[in-house]
Amino acid sequence: MEKITLEICATSLASCKAAQEGGADRIELCDNLLEGGTTPSYATIKLARETVNIALYPIIRPRGGDFLYSEEELAIMKEDILVCKELGCDGVVIGLLTPDGKVDTARTRELVELAKPMGVTFHRAFDMTADPLRALEDVIATGCERILTSGQRNTAPEGAELIATLVEKAAGRIRIMAGSGLRDHNAAALAAATHAREFHTTAKEYEDSKMTYRNPNVSMGGIPGVPEYGIAVTRAATVRKIREETEKALNGKI
């Protein structure tokens, strides 16, 4: 039976544990998902590494917003990569662009070299590039081992056609990981449409806060569709279901 590689984007120790319990192969450890993911704290990385034994890849992203970084921000990224290496992480997740929407190959290659022997994933900064097929070749040239992409759409199911093209054009030179908007109800269709073998999801649900007093006059988040008193937590059962559905599709059982 052909198997997939399933990566869970986790923002807490509880979610890391659920990812491992549910059968995930790898964790992308993040903070601030509503910003698209930023580098987690030293303590979070350290305790996650001590808590789970599956592959751990913290994201190296000093802020939200675009992927055009200053020299000061690049220096922070380098220090965070060294921290991840010191703590025994298996890899890191990066993404750097130039002002005209190309992959910043020089800086990316520099960070890949610094990260060795850890692996490196190029994240969804890829989806903000002007020419995805050129970007594919550029990322391959930097030495990254995989690209996380939604096919330059908001969700991977919407971008399935481009993801399939990237899988074909990569031809085994780099792994293409489909992610964003992946859930148990669409996992099989995405696997069948893209022929990808790596998938990325939060597998999360919002857990209601245990706060009994809630001030109705103040909002600390202000994000439409996100509950003010909700905590995003990965569910082990959802991880298992996504793996089951994708592997069924790949093995012709759906």
KELO-640767 format. One record per residue: x, y, z of N, C-alpha, C in turn; chain; residue in three letters. Coordinates in Angstrom, 3 decimals, padded with zeros to 6 digits. Example, Ala and Ser with C-alpha at 12.3 -4.5 7.8 and 13.67 -1.06 7.14 Angstrom:
BEGIN
ATOM;n_c1;n_c2;n_c3;ca_c1;ca_c2;ca_c3;c_c1;c_c2;c_c3;ch;aa
ATOM;013.190;-005.690;007.800;012.300;-004.500;007.800;013.200;-003.300;007.800;A;ALA
ATOM;012.850;-002.250;007.080;013.670;-001.060;007.140;012.900;000.030;007.870;A;SER
This chain:
BEGIN
ATOM;n_c1;n_c2;n_c3;ca_c1;ca_c2;ca_c3;c_c1;c_c2;c_c3;ch;aa
ATOM;000.843;-001.198;000.000;000.000;000.000;000.000;000.875;001.243;000.000;A;MET
ATOM;000.611;002.151;-000.940;001.383;003.390;-001.004;000.965;004.315;000.128;A;GLU
ATOM;001.945;004.916;000.772;001.671;005.795;001.899;002.035;007.233;001.555;A;LYS
ATOM;001.393;008.153;002.247;001.697;009.570;002.093;002.602;010.020;003.232;A;ILE
ATOM;003.100;011.244;003.121;003.752;011.926;004.236;002.814;013.035;004.669;A;THR
ATOM;002.425;013.013;005.923;001.464;013.982;006.442;002.141;014.900;007.452;A;LEU
ATOM;002.096;016.197;007.151;002.660;017.206;008.046;001.525;017.998;008.691;A;GLU
ATOM;001.640;018.197;009.997;000.654;018.970;010.733;001.268;020.296;011.163;A;ILE
ATOM;000.569;021.373;010.835;000.971;022.697;011.291;000.400;022.890;012.695;A;CYS
ATOM;001.273;022.906;013.693;000.855;022.957;015.096;001.370;024.237;015.754;A;ALA
ATOM;000.566;024.775;016.662;000.945;026.010;017.351;001.060;025.847;018.859;A;THR
ATOM;000.960;024.625;019.343;001.015;024.401;020.787;001.531;023.010;021.076;A;SER
ATOM;001.927;022.772;022.318;002.352;021.435;022.713;001.198;020.445;022.607;A;LEU
ATOM;-000.005;020.893;022.962;-001.174;020.017;022.865;-001.387;019.565;021.422;A;ALA
ATOM;-001.215;020.479;020.484;-001.394;020.130;019.076;-000.266;019.233;018.576;A;SER
ATOM;000.944;019.438;019.077;002.058;018.547;018.721;001.761;017.122;019.174;A;CYS
ATOM;001.266;016.986;020.383;000.928;015.656;020.907;-000.177;015.010;020.072;A;LYS
ATOM;-001.198;015.798;019.718;-002.305;015.275;018.921;-001.828;014.854;017.531;A;ALA
ATOM;-000.909;015.629;016.964;-000.363;015.289;015.644;000.329;013.935;015.690;A;ALA
ATOM;001.154;013.735;016.708;001.864;012.463;016.839;000.887;011.319;017.113;A;GLN
ATOM;-000.067;011.549;017.996;-001.053;010.512;018.331;-001.865;010.098;017.104;A;GLU
ATOM;-002.161;011.083;016.236;-002.977;010.809;015.066;-002.228;010.172;013.910;A;GLY
ATOM;-000.910;010.030;014.051;-000.136;009.361;013.015;000.546;010.270;012.027;A;GLY
ATOM;000.740;011.548;012.380;001.461;012.464;011.496;002.923;012.049;011.397;A;ALA
ATOM;003.546;012.411;010.287;004.962;012.123;010.075;005.857;013.284;010.498;A;ASP
ATOM;005.285;014.496;010.457;006.120;015.676;010.691;005.247;016.806;011.213;A;ARG
ATOM;005.867;017.676;011.995;005.191;018.862;012.521;005.885;020.105;011.993;A;ILE
ATOM;005.099;021.020;011.424;005.595;022.375;011.199;005.143;023.184;012.406;A;GLU
ATOM;006.091;023.622;013.211;005.774;024.330;014.449;005.743;025.830;014.190;A;LEU
ATOM;004.595;026.440;014.495;004.372;027.859;014.196;003.793;028.590;015.398;A;CYS
ATOM;003.813;029.889;015.301;003.037;030.765;016.173;002.207;031.649;015.242;A;ASP
ATOM;001.190;032.280;015.777;000.443;033.316;015.043;-000.062;032.860;013.678;A;ASN
ATOM;-000.891;031.821;013.662;-001.432;031.341;012.390;-002.241;032.402;011.655;A;LEU
ATOM;-002.870;033.314;012.387;-003.657;034.351;011.729;-002.781;035.347;010.991;A;LEU
ATOM;-001.470;035.310;011.253;-000.500;036.108;010.499;000.154;035.277;009.406;A;GLU
ATOM;-000.318;034.062;009.227;000.298;033.172;008.251;001.421;032.338;008.828;A;GLY
ATOM;001.652;032.470;010.145;002.687;031.691;010.820;003.958;032.479;011.030;A;GLY
ATOM;004.411;032.553;012.272;005.691;033.181;012.605;006.479;032.238;013.512;A;THR
ATOM;007.742;032.573;013.728;008.627;031.711;014.509;008.121;031.545;015.939;A;THR
ATOM;007.976;030.319;016.414;007.557;030.102;017.801;008.671;030.472;018.778;A;PRO
ATOM;008.320;030.562;020.039;009.302;030.931;021.060;010.323;029.821;021.280;A;SER
ATOM;011.445;030.195;021.872;012.484;029.223;022.238;011.900;028.117;023.104;A;TYR
ATOM;011.110;028.509;024.100;010.544;027.517;025.016;009.612;026.554;024.293;A;ALA
ATOM;008.813;027.075;023.356;007.896;026.216;022.615;008.665;025.197;021.781;A;THR
ATOM;009.715;025.654;021.101;010.524;024.734;020.297;011.192;023.691;021.188;A;ILE
ATOM;011.768;024.143;022.283;012.483;023.240;023.190;011.556;022.165;023.749;A;LYS
ATOM;010.404;022.584;024.250;009.492;021.627;024.863;008.832;020.719;023.822;A;LEU
ATOM;008.587;021.252;022.635;008.049;020.405;021.567;009.050;019.318;021.203;A;ALA
ATOM;010.322;019.695;021.116;011.350;018.706;020.786;011.447;017.631;021.861;A;ARG
ATOM;011.253;018.017;023.113;011.317;017.060;024.212;010.050;016.211;024.312;A;GLU
ATOM;008.957;016.676;023.719;007.657;016.033;023.879;007.360;015.009;022.787;A;THR
ATOM;007.738;015.303;021.546;007.398;014.403;020.431;008.664;013.852;019.789;A;VAL
ATOM;008.535;012.689;019.177;009.695;012.088;018.514;009.562;012.012;016.999;A;ASN
ATOM;008.465;012.575;016.443;008.375;012.671;014.993;009.138;013.916;014.530;A;ILE
ATOM;009.322;014.051;013.228;010.118;015.162;012.692;009.507;016.506;013.080;A;ALA
ATOM;010.371;017.437;013.449;009.945;018.763;013.917;010.634;019.838;013.089;A;LEU
ATOM;009.827;020.670;012.414;010.328;021.743;011.554;009.704;023.074;011.988;A;TYR
ATOM;010.360;023.863;012.826;009.835;025.192;013.143;009.903;026.120;011.930;A;PRO
ATOM;008.922;026.994;011.820;008.971;028.009;010.782;009.925;029.120;011.216;A;ILE
ATOM;010.684;029.615;010.272;011.616;030.720;010.540;011.080;031.938;009.799;A;ILE
ATOM;010.288;032.702;010.498;009.643;033.877;009.914;009.474;034.914;011.015;A;ARG
ATOM;010.262;035.995;010.978;010.304;036.920;012.109;009.085;037.813;012.265;A;PRO
ATOM;008.219;037.848;011.255;007.035;038.715;011.324;006.021;038.249;010.282;A;ARG
ATOM;004.792;038.765;010.406;003.804;038.562;009.364;004.047;039.539;008.226;A;GLY
ATOM;003.106;039.572;007.289;003.261;040.484;006.157;003.938;039.812;004.978;A;GLY
ATOM;004.729;040.576;004.234;005.344;040.037;003.022;006.573;039.193;003.347;A;ASP
ATOM;007.272;038.772;002.288;008.433;037.886;002.455;009.708;038.547;001.952;A;PHE
ATOM;009.703;039.877;001.995;010.862;040.688;001.618;011.492;041.197;002.915;A;LEU
ATOM;012.654;040.647;003.258;013.215;040.896;004.586;014.410;041.833;004.566;A;TYR
ATOM;014.511;042.637;005.623;015.647;043.538;005.802;016.857;042.751;006.280;A;SER
ATOM;018.005;043.403;006.320;019.220;042.758;006.826;019.055;042.382;008.289;A;GLU
ATOM;018.372;043.244;009.052;018.146;042.943;010.465;017.262;041.705;010.620;A;GLU
ATOM;016.228;041.607;009.801;015.340;040.446;009.868;016.058;039.175;009.417;A;GLU
ATOM;016.918;039.302;008.423;017.696;038.145;007.983;018.608;037.664;009.105;A;LEU
ATOM;019.190;038.598;009.838;020.061;038.235;010.964;019.267;037.472;012.028;A;ALA
ATOM;018.022;037.885;012.277;017.170;037.179;013.235;016.898;035.763;012.746;A;ILE
ATOM;016.614;035.626;011.466;016.334;034.306;010.896;017.535;033.380;011.058;A;MET
ATOM;018.725;033.911;010.841;019.931;033.095;010.993;020.093;032.620;012.431;A;LYS
ATOM;019.858;033.509;013.381;019.988;033.120;014.791;018.939;032.081;015.171;A;GLU
ATOM;017.724;032.236;014.658;016.671;031.264;014.956;016.990;029.896;014.358;A;ASP
ATOM;017.598;029.870;013.189;018.009;028.592;012.592;019.055;027.915;013.470;A;ILE
ATOM;019.997;028.684;013.974;021.019;028.114;014.855;020.400;027.578;016.149;A;LEU
ATOM;019.390;028.270;016.664;018.672;027.789;017.853;018.014;026.452;017.563;A;VAL
ATOM;017.361;026.344;016.408;016.695;025.084;016.043;017.698;023.946;015.918;A;CYS
ATOM;018.855;024.255;015.374;019.901;023.239;015.250;020.374;022.804;016.633;A;LYS
ATOM;020.576;023.772;017.508;021.029;023.490;018.878;020.025;022.630;019.640;A;GLU
ATOM;018.742;022.843;019.385;017.697;022.121;020.112;017.370;020.760;019.500;A;LEU
ATOM;018.018;020.408;018.412;017.828;019.081;017.835;016.646;018.950;016.899;A;GLY
ATOM;016.224;020.050;016.283;015.132;019.977;015.313;015.605;019.242;014.057;A;CYS
ATOM;014.659;018.685;013.337;014.974;017.946;012.116;015.097;018.858;010.907;A;ASP
ATOM;014.492;020.013;010.973;014.541;020.931;009.845;013.897;022.254;010.194;A;GLY
ATOM;013.875;023.156;009.219;013.237;024.458;009.378;012.444;024.764;008.117;A;VAL
ATOM;011.596;025.767;008.220;010.722;026.165;007.126;010.956;027.643;006.845;A;VAL
ATOM;011.323;027.971;005.600;011.671;029.349;005.259;011.011;029.758;003.949;A;ILE
ATOM;011.079;031.041;003.633;010.604;031.551;002.354;010.985;033.003;002.207;A;GLY
ATOM;011.799;033.305;001.201;012.286;034.665;000.993;012.103;035.039;-000.478;A;LEU
ATOM;011.582;036.251;-000.718;011.330;036.723;-002.070;012.057;038.035;-002.343;A;LEU
ATOM;012.207;038.343;-003.621;012.750;039.634;-004.058;011.579;040.580;-004.326;A;THR
ATOM;011.840;041.888;-004.453;010.739;042.842;-004.652;009.876;042.563;-005.879;A;PRO
ATOM;010.440;041.917;-006.913;009.685;041.665;-008.140;009.016;040.291;-008.175;A;ASP
ATOM;008.899;039.667;-007.010;008.140;038.432;-006.925;008.882;037.188;-007.356;A;GLY
ATOM;010.197;037.215;-007.265;011.000;036.026;-007.555;011.520;035.441;-006.239;A;LYS
ATOM;011.970;034.192;-006.284;012.617;033.586;-005.123;013.958;034.272;-004.902;A;VAL
ATOM;014.220;034.645;-003.665;015.523;035.230;-003.322;016.508;034.074;-003.179;A;ASP
ATOM;017.077;033.683;-004.307;017.895;032.470;-004.333;019.171;032.611;-003.507;A;THR
ATOM;019.799;033.780;-003.547;021.068;033.951;-002.833;020.870;033.802;-001.327;A;ALA
ATOM;019.894;034.498;-000.791;019.654;034.432;000.651;019.095;033.070;001.065;A;ARG
ATOM;018.230;032.510;000.231;017.679;031.195;000.550;018.792;030.155;000.603;A;THR
ATOM;019.677;030.181;-000.386;020.789;029.230;-000.403;021.679;029.409;000.837;A;ARG
ATOM;021.875;030.648;001.243;022.675;030.931;002.438;022.045;030.299;003.682;A;GLU
ATOM;020.733;030.399;003.806;020.050;029.822;004.970;020.026;028.298;004.907;A;LEU
ATOM;019.893;027.739;003.702;019.938;026.284;003.545;021.292;025.745;003.996;A;VAL
ATOM;022.348;026.422;003.614;023.696;026.001;004.014;023.869;026.106;005.523;A;GLU
ATOM;023.361;027.195;006.092;023.466;027.393;007.536;022.703;026.313;008.294;A;LEU
ATOM;021.580;025.884;007.742;020.722;024.915;008.429;021.299;023.505;008.443;A;ALA
ATOM;022.158;023.174;007.512;022.680;021.802;007.439;023.248;021.334;008.776;A;LYS
ATOM;022.994;020.075;009.171;022.398;018.976;008.392;020.872;018.909;008.455;A;PRO
ATOM;020.221;019.939;009.009;018.756;019.934;009.034;018.210;020.066;007.614;A;MET
ATOM;017.005;019.573;007.407;016.317;019.767;006.143;015.668;021.137;006.087;A;GLY
ATOM;015.263;021.559;004.884;014.632;022.870;004.711;013.443;022.761;003.761;A;VAL
ATOM;012.303;023.258;004.220;011.104;023.393;003.398;010.959;024.851;002.981;A;THR
ATOM;010.638;025.094;001.713;010.291;026.447;001.251;008.776;026.578;001.363;A;PHE
ATOM;008.321;027.512;002.183;006.895;027.582;002.510;006.080;028.336;001.457;A;HIS
ATOM;004.868;028.740;001.832;003.924;029.305;000.866;004.268;030.699;000.379;A;ARG
ATOM;005.433;031.209;000.732;005.944;032.370;000.009;005.974;032.035;-001.482;A;ALA
ATOM;006.148;030.752;-001.772;006.124;030.273;-003.160;004.844;030.712;-003.872;A;PHE
ATOM;003.736;030.726;-003.135;002.453;031.061;-003.746;002.317;032.542;-004.072;A;ASP
ATOM;003.267;033.343;-003.633;003.258;034.776;-003.925;004.248;035.137;-005.029;A;MET
ATOM;004.819;034.145;-005.690;005.771;034.432;-006.765;005.037;034.737;-008.076;A;THR
ATOM;005.715;035.495;-008.953;005.103;035.931;-010.209;005.047;034.817;-011.247;A;ALA
ATOM;005.982;033.903;-011.201;006.058;032.821;-012.186;006.361;031.520;-011.450;A;ASP
ATOM;005.341;030.701;-011.171;005.554;029.525;-010.329;006.496;028.485;-010.936;A;PRO
ATOM;006.531;028.356;-012.247;007.419;027.355;-012.846;008.878;027.799;-012.765;A;LEU
ATOM;009.118;029.084;-012.935;010.477;029.586;-012.708;010.832;029.461;-011.234;A;ARG
ATOM;009.869;029.779;-010.351;010.118;029.685;-008.915;010.451;028.255;-008.513;A;ALA
ATOM;009.799;027.288;-009.143;010.104;025.889;-008.875;011.575;025.599;-009.145;A;LEU
ATOM;012.066;026.018;-010.288;013.462;025.772;-010.637;014.405;026.510;-009.699;A;GLU
ATOM;014.019;027.714;-009.309;014.867;028.503;-008.401;014.963;027.855;-007.023;A;ASP
ATOM;013.830;027.359;-006.504;013.866;026.710;-005.195;014.694;025.430;-005.264;A;VAL
ATOM;014.549;024.675;-006.334;015.363;023.470;-006.501;016.849;023.828;-006.452;A;ILE
ATOM;017.215;024.920;-007.101;018.627;025.328;-007.161;019.179;025.739;-005.803;A;ALA
ATOM;018.318;026.124;-004.871;018.803;026.551;-003.545;019.124;025.379;-002.630;A;THR
ATOM;018.648;024.185;-002.969;018.904;023.024;-002.122;017.801;022.695;-001.139;A;GLY
ATOM;016.661;023.405;-001.198;015.524;023.034;-000.349;015.037;021.636;-000.733;A;CYS
ATOM;014.459;020.933;000.228;014.021;019.558;-000.037;012.564;019.457;-000.447;A;GLU
ATOM;011.773;020.494;-000.162;010.362;020.470;-000.550;009.822;021.880;-000.653;A;ARG
ATOM;008.678;021.974;-001.338;007.922;023.222;-001.441;006.519;022.968;-000.901;A;ILE
ATOM;006.077;023.833;000.008;004.691;023.823;000.465;003.911;024.805;-000.398;A;LEU
ATOM;002.828;024.347;-001.006;002.078;025.232;-001.894;000.593;024.913;-001.887;A;THR
ATOM;-000.191;025.950;-002.115;-001.629;025.803;-002.330;-001.955;025.997;-003.806;A;SER
ATOM;-000.934;025.938;-004.660;-001.167;026.130;-006.082;-001.511;027.571;-006.423;A;GLY
ATOM;-000.947;028.506;-005.649;-001.165;029.943;-005.843;-002.643;030.333;-005.782;A;GLN
ATOM;-003.379;029.625;-004.955;-004.757;029.992;-004.632;-004.885;029.996;-003.115;A;ARG
ATOM;-006.035;030.440;-002.620;-006.213;030.499;-001.170;-006.186;029.124;-000.529;A;ASN
ATOM;-006.671;028.119;-001.251;-006.658;026.756;-000.728;-006.091;025.797;-001.767;A;THR
ATOM;-005.547;024.696;-001.294;-004.989;023.693;-002.196;-006.045;023.076;-003.119;A;ALA
ATOM;-007.268;022.787;-002.652;-008.267;022.281;-003.591;-008.518;023.241;-004.749;A;PRO
ATOM;-008.488;024.546;-004.491;-008.669;025.521;-005.570;-007.462;025.526;-006.518;A;GLU
ATOM;-006.282;025.277;-005.972;-005.061;025.320;-006.771;-004.577;023.964;-007.229;A;GLY
ATOM;-005.451;022.965;-007.224;-005.052;021.582;-007.513;-004.405;021.423;-008.887;A;ALA
ATOM;-004.885;022.148;-009.876;-004.341;022.000;-011.234;-002.871;022.406;-011.275;A;GLU
ATOM;-002.530;023.545;-010.663;-001.130;023.966;-010.648;-000.292;023.019;-009.799;A;LEU
ATOM;-000.827;022.545;-008.679;-000.071;021.602;-007.851;000.281;020.357;-008.663;A;ILE
ATOM;-000.671;019.853;-009.434;-000.412;018.683;-010.279;000.688;018.972;-011.292;A;ALA
ATOM;000.678;020.170;-011.855;001.717;020.567;-012.810;003.080;020.629;-012.129;A;THR
ATOM;003.114;021.166;-010.927;004.377;021.266;-010.180;004.918;019.881;-009.855;A;LEU
ATOM;004.042;018.963;-009.459;004.470;017.591;-009.187;005.101;016.983;-010.436;A;VAL
ATOM;004.464;017.206;-011.568;004.973;016.667;-012.833;006.314;017.303;-013.209;A;GLU
ATOM;006.383;018.630;-013.141;007.607;019.329;-013.540;008.767;019.064;-012.576;A;LYS
ATOM;008.450;018.873;-011.302;009.512;018.587;-010.329;010.185;017.264;-010.635;A;ALA
ATOM;009.424;016.303;-011.103;009.957;015.003;-011.551;010.906;014.373;-010.535;A;ALA
ATOM;010.531;014.482;-009.271;011.328;013.853;-008.231;012.528;014.649;-007.756;A;GLY
ATOM;012.786;015.809;-008.354;013.944;016.607;-007.945;013.705;017.339;-006.623;A;ARG
ATOM;012.458;017.562;-006.295;012.071;018.199;-005.042;010.668;017.709;-004.729;A;ILE
ATOM;010.328;017.627;-003.450;008.996;017.176;-003.073;008.017;018.348;-003.074;A;ARG
ATOM;006.845;018.106;-003.600;005.781;019.118;-003.617;004.743;018.719;-002.574;A;ILE
ATOM;004.562;019.580;-001.581;003.618;019.306;-000.494;002.404;020.215;-000.647;A;MET
ATOM;001.234;019.611;-000.767;-000.009;020.357;-000.941;-000.564;020.748;000.421;A;ALA
ATOM;-000.886;022.025;000.574;-001.422;022.467;001.859;-002.224;023.737;001.751;A;GLY
ATOM;-003.077;023.946;002.719;-004.015;025.060;002.900;-005.413;024.591;002.520;A;SER
ATOM;-006.287;024.635;003.495;-007.675;024.241;003.260;-007.899;022.752;003.155;A;GLY
ATOM;-006.897;021.962;003.536;-007.019;020.501;003.471;-007.746;019.994;004.710;A;LEU
ATOM;-008.838;019.276;004.480;-009.614;018.690;005.567;-009.971;017.252;005.200;A;ARG
ATOM;-010.571;016.539;006.132;-010.882;015.135;005.861;-011.894;014.961;004.737;A;ASP
ATOM;-012.774;015.954;004.546;-013.811;015.804;003.523;-013.295;016.052;002.106;A;HIS
ATOM;-012.130;016.699;001.951;-011.619;016.957;000.597;-010.254;016.327;000.346;A;ASN
ATOM;-009.733;015.605;001.321;-008.384;015.051;001.211;-008.263;014.055;000.065;A;ALA
ATOM;-009.234;013.187;-000.082;-009.166;012.166;-001.126;-009.173;012.802;-002.509;A;ALA
ATOM;-010.055;013.770;-002.717;-010.143;014.432;-004.020;-008.854;015.179;-004.344;A;ALA
ATOM;-008.252;015.804;-003.336;-007.007;016.535;-003.567;-005.877;015.583;-003.931;A;LEU
ATOM;-005.791;014.470;-003.242;-004.751;013.481;-003.540;-004.902;012.952;-004.957;A;ALA
ATOM;-006.141;012.665;-005.344;-006.389;012.126;-006.681;-006.091;013.150;-007.765;A;ALA
ATOM;-006.409;014.414;-007.507;-006.245;015.458;-008.523;-004.803;015.904;-008.699;A;ALA
ATOM;-004.009;015.861;-007.643;-002.661;016.435;-007.700;-001.555;015.406;-007.871;A;THR
ATOM;-001.800;014.155;-007.482;-000.772;013.111;-007.462;000.363;013.451;-006.490;A;HIS
ATOM;000.102;014.373;-005.573;001.092;014.684;-004.534;001.202;013.516;-003.572;A;ALA
ATOM;002.327;013.451;-002.888;002.542;012.404;-001.894;002.788;012.996;-000.501;A;ARG
ATOM;002.864;014.328;-000.428;003.023;015.001;000.858;001.887;016.003;001.020;A;GLU
ATOM;001.320;016.055;002.233;000.177;016.909;002.503;000.367;017.630;003.835;A;PHE
ATOM;-000.202;018.823;003.925;000.012;019.722;005.063;-001.335;020.270;005.514;A;HIS
ATOM;-001.602;020.194;006.806;-002.872;020.679;007.349;-002.718;020.990;008.835;A;THR
ATOM;-003.615;021.817;009.355;-003.655;022.038;010.805;-004.471;020.951;011.499;A;THR
ATOM;-005.414;020.345;010.771;-006.350;019.360;011.358;-006.956;019.908;012.649;A;ALA
ATOM;-007.298;021.183;012.623;-007.703;021.854;013.860;-009.208;022.047;013.974;A;LYS
ATOM;-009.607;022.240;015.216;-010.941;022.698;015.556;-010.777;023.798;016.599;A;GLU
ATOM;-011.819;024.613;016.743;-011.773;025.648;017.781;-012.422;025.133;019.058;A;TYR
ATOM;-011.641;025.141;020.115;-012.110;024.704;021.430;-012.549;025.937;022.207;A;GLU
ATOM;-013.731;025.893;022.750;-014.250;027.060;023.449;-013.461;027.334;024.723;A;ASP
ATOM;-013.204;028.599;024.990;-012.485;029.010;026.194;-013.261;028.638;027.456;A;SER
ATOM;-012.524;028.410;028.523;-013.142;028.121;029.816;-013.419;029.391;030.611;A;LYS
ATOM;-013.156;030.555;030.000;-013.469;031.826;030.655;-014.979;031.933;030.883;A;MET
ATOM;-015.378;032.259;032.118;-016.791;032.456;032.401;-017.178;033.927;032.265;A;THR
ATOM;-016.233;034.844;032.511;-016.494;036.272;032.269;-015.939;036.651;030.904;A;TYR
ATOM;-016.774;037.279;030.080;-016.359;037.692;028.744;-016.833;039.123;028.513;A;ARG
ATOM;-015.900;040.037;028.379;-016.237;041.448;028.197;-016.813;041.664;026.800;A;ASN
ATOM;-018.064;042.049;026.703;-018.688;042.201;025.385;-018.263;043.468;024.649;A;PRO
ATOM;-017.522;044.344;025.320;-017.178;045.634;024.730;-015.777;045.694;024.135;A;ASN
ATOM;-015.019;044.606;024.255;-013.630;044.608;023.793;-013.365;043.384;022.932;A;VAL
ATOM;-012.711;043.602;021.810;-012.266;042.492;020.957;-010.756;042.583;020.802;A;SER
ATOM;-010.059;041.518;021.161;-008.598;041.519;021.066;-008.103;041.002;019.723;A;MET
ATOM;-008.992;040.302;018.991;-008.577;039.728;017.714;-009.144;040.489;016.528;A;GLY
ATOM;-010.460;040.508;016.456;-011.100;041.252;015.390;-010.982;040.615;014.018;A;GLY
ATOM;-010.820;039.296;013.953;-010.717;038.598;012.681;-012.068;037.966;012.345;A;ILE
ATOM;-012.692;038.353;011.222;-013.997;037.764;010.875;-013.924;036.245;010.782;A;PRO
ATOM;-014.898;035.592;011.391;-014.975;034.139;011.324;-014.156;033.402;012.355;A;GLY
ATOM;-013.368;034.131;013.142;-012.545;033.492;014.173;-013.137;033.840;015.536;A;VAL
ATOM;-013.540;032.845;016.313;-014.171;033.128;017.602;-013.202;033.798;018.573;A;PRO
ATOM;-013.658;034.866;019.194;-012.822;035.615;020.133;-012.361;034.736;021.293;A;GLU
ATOM;-013.244;033.860;021.750;-012.909;032.982;022.859;-012.747;031.540;022.383;A;TYR
ATOM;-012.080;031.391;021.254;-011.808;030.068;020.723;-010.315;029.797;020.666;A;GLY
ATOM;-009.921;028.582;020.966;-008.516;028.186;020.944;-008.356;027.088;019.900;A;ILE
ATOM;-007.498;027.328;018.901;-007.298;026.354;017.823;-006.454;025.187;018.328;A;ALA
ATOM;-006.982;023.976;018.216;-006.292;022.773;018.682;-006.383;021.686;017.617;A;VAL
ATOM;-005.247;021.072;017.300;-005.234;019.938;016.377;-005.930;018.749;017.022;A;THR
ATOM;-006.726;018.016;016.228;-007.428;016.837;016.721;-006.802;015.573;016.133;A;ARG
ATOM;-006.408;014.662;016.996;-005.776;013.417;016.550;-006.686;012.637;015.608;A;ALA
ATOM;-007.975;012.617;015.897;-008.915;011.876;015.049;-008.961;012.449;013.641;A;ALA
ATOM;-008.855;013.772;013.532;-008.862;014.411;012.211;-007.585;014.082;011.452;A;THR
ATOM;-006.455;014.056;012.151;-005.186;013.663;011.529;-005.312;012.256;010.944;A;VAL
ATOM;-005.842;011.329;011.737;-006.000;009.952;011.277;-006.915;009.860;010.059;A;ARG
ATOM;-008.003;010.612;010.078;-008.966;010.567;008.983;-008.364;011.111;007.689;A;LYS
ATOM;-007.598;012.197;007.774;-006.974;012.773;006.582;-005.982;011.786;005.972;A;ILE
ATOM;-005.181;011.143;006.826;-004.252;010.132;006.311;-005.017;008.996;005.632;A;ARG
ATOM;-006.051;008.534;006.277;-006.839;007.425;005.741;-007.439;007.771;004.382;A;GLU
ATOM;-008.010;008.968;004.259;-008.681;009.358;003.019;-007.688;009.548;001.874;A;GLU
ATOM;-006.544;010.176;002.143;-005.554;010.391;001.072;-004.967;009.066;000.615;A;THR
ATOM;-004.675;008.174;001.539;-004.067;006.899;001.159;-005.063;005.999;000.421;A;GLU
ATOM;-006.321;006.081;000.760;-007.348;005.355;000.004;-007.361;005.827;-001.452;A;LYS
ATOM;-007.309;007.150;-001.631;-007.341;007.704;-002.985;-006.129;007.272;-003.795;A;ALA
ATOM;-004.966;007.311;-003.174;-003.738;006.959;-003.882;-003.697;005.489;-004.237;A;LEU
ATOM;-004.379;004.672;-003.470;-004.346;003.233;-003.709;-005.603;002.713;-004.406;A;ASN
ATOM;-006.357;003.637;-004.989;-007.497;003.253;-005.810;-008.638;002.621;-005.072;A;GLY
ATOM;-008.790;002.964;-003.804;-009.869;002.367;-003.003;-011.066;003.288;-002.870;A;LYS
ATOM;-011.002;004.428;-003.576;-012.149;005.353;-003.569;-012.624;005.531;-005.009;A;ILE
